Amino acid sequence: MDQTHALTPPLKHLRLSGILDTLEVRHRQAIDEKWSYVEFLERLLQDEVERRGQKQLTLRLRRAAFQPDKTLERFDFSFNPQLNRQQVLDLATCQFVVRKEPVLICGPTGVGKSHLAQALGHAACRQGYSVRYERTSRLLHALHLAQADGSYAKLLVSLTHCQLLILDDWLRDPLTQAQTRDLLEILDDRYGRAAVLVATQIPVADWHHHLPDPTLADSILDRLVHNAYRLELKGDSMRKVHSPLP
């Protein structure tokens, strides 16, 4: 106890106070197992590395704002037997984030697109990447408000800096010309610089019909569709299947 008390000020000064959480336990282990000084120090430092890693992961997950149960471990592959499971697992290695490539998850309502999008985002957070998860309509509303209060440029920068941007419910709601330009602005800033993952119930072949300006539509498709990884989900709605109603 006296040793711990004496070490507290210098450890706090060095921003290593997390070591105090395991110091006493490691000290006893070192005595019982006859560790060398180097082994003792190595264990303490490893504890601190793991503690900081967990703290950073918690922060990344909180910033991403995922639903807590939307992980790959909780995804029901049996519900979508046609889904290429190996492709999903390959995407979960997050090489597409490293290569700054787009991913498109398409399928009807309720088949697990949002779950899978968040699960891949969760995997990226675990591997140390910064992730931002957005419902497209809410993001567009936030951009509209940002234009009014002068924070538009700052919001665009924050959307550019995350290593993976997930846009859920893509093209679910009709877009205005201004909203389409906002989306293109985001995609322009990220093109070739950072990965984008889109989850949508609108087939890619129909995207042109859901975008109000053909020229802007061509530009958006050029930045998202070409060279994108595609996951196609099919089947009935999970919510409908699991509904208690007859």
Summary of the structure (lengths in Angstrom):
residues: 246
radius of gyration: 23.2
end to end distance: 63.9
largest distance: 73.4
contacts: 692
relative contact order: 0.14
helix: 60%
strand: 10%
